[in-house]
Amino acid sequence: MTKLRNPHLVTTVKCAAPGCTNVRREANHWFVISIEQRFTCRPYSAAGGLRSTDEPVCGQACAQKLFERYLAKQAL
């Protein structure tokens, strides 16, 4: 059974990258970064929701900023 999406529901999410002020308004190029024991990046889906460890990012450049921050912390 397919779950139907409410066309009147607009999900708004703020980018978690440092210095970024972008807000998601139904764009399709967003990603979700999770940093638990390792760094993972996956496409954002409003239907999937966000976990407490998830950080939404507005695109490749912001995902790369968070990855660089992750690598810097691992080097310490």
Contacts in CASP RR format, 6 or more apart in sequence:
PFRMAT RR
TARGET T0000
AUTHOR 0000-0000-0000
METHOD contacts of the structure
MODEL  1
MTKLRNPHLVTTVKCAAPGCTNVRREANHWFVISIEQRFTCRPYSAAGGL
RSTDEPVCGQACAQKLFERYLAKQAL
3 47 0 8 1.000
5 47 0 8 1.000
10 25 0 8 1.000
10 26 0 8 1.000
11 24 0 8 1.000
11 26 0 8 1.000
11 46 0 8 1.000
12 23 0 8 1.000
12 24 0 8 1.000
12 25 0 8 1.000
13 23 0 8 1.000
13 24 0 8 1.000
13 30 0 8 1.000
13 44 0 8 1.000
13 50 0 8 1.000
13 56 0 8 1.000
14 21 0 8 1.000
14 22 0 8 1.000
14 23 0 8 1.000
14 24 0 8 1.000
14 56 0 8 1.000
15 21 0 8 1.000
15 22 0 8 1.000
15 23 0 8 1.000
15 24 0 8 1.000
15 56 0 8 1.000
15 57 0 8 1.000
15 58 0 8 1.000
15 59 0 8 1.000
15 62 0 8 1.000
16 33 0 8 1.000
16 55 0 8 1.000
16 56 0 8 1.000
16 57 0 8 1.000
16 62 0 8 1.000
16 66 0 8 1.000
17 57 0 8 1.000
17 58 0 8 1.000
17 61 0 8 1.000
17 62 0 8 1.000
17 63 0 8 1.000
17 65 0 8 1.000
17 66 0 8 1.000
18 65 0 8 1.000
18 69 0 8 1.000
20 57 0 8 1.000
20 58 0 8 1.000
20 62 0 8 1.000
20 65 0 8 1.000
22 58 0 8 1.000
22 62 0 8 1.000
24 30 0 8 1.000
24 44 0 8 1.000
24 56 0 8 1.000
24 58 0 8 1.000
26 46 0 8 1.000
27 58 0 8 1.000
29 58 0 8 1.000
29 59 0 8 1.000
30 43 0 8 1.000
30 44 0 8 1.000
30 56 0 8 1.000
30 57 0 8 1.000
30 58 0 8 1.000
30 59 0 8 1.000
31 41 0 8 1.000
31 42 0 8 1.000
31 43 0 8 1.000
31 44 0 8 1.000
31 56 0 8 1.000
31 57 0 8 1.000
31 59 0 8 1.000
31 60 0 8 1.000
31 63 0 8 1.000
32 41 0 8 1.000
32 42 0 8 1.000
32 43 0 8 1.000
32 44 0 8 1.000
32 50 0 8 1.000
32 54 0 8 1.000
32 55 0 8 1.000
32 56 0 8 1.000
32 57 0 8 1.000
33 39 0 8 1.000
33 40 0 8 1.000
33 41 0 8 1.000
33 54 0 8 1.000
33 55 0 8 1.000
33 56 0 8 1.000
33 57 0 8 1.000
33 63 0 8 1.000
33 66 0 8 1.000
33 67 0 8 1.000
34 40 0 8 1.000
34 41 0 8 1.000
34 42 0 8 1.000
34 51 0 8 1.000
34 53 0 8 1.000
34 54 0 8 1.000
34 55 0 8 1.000
35 53 0 8 1.000
35 55 0 8 1.000
35 66 0 8 1.000
35 70 0 8 1.000
36 53 0 8 1.000
39 67 0 8 1.000
39 70 0 8 1.000
41 63 0 8 1.000
41 67 0 8 1.000
44 56 0 8 1.000
50 56 0 8 1.000
55 66 0 8 1.000
57 63 0 8 1.000
57 65 0 8 1.000
57 66 0 8 1.000
END
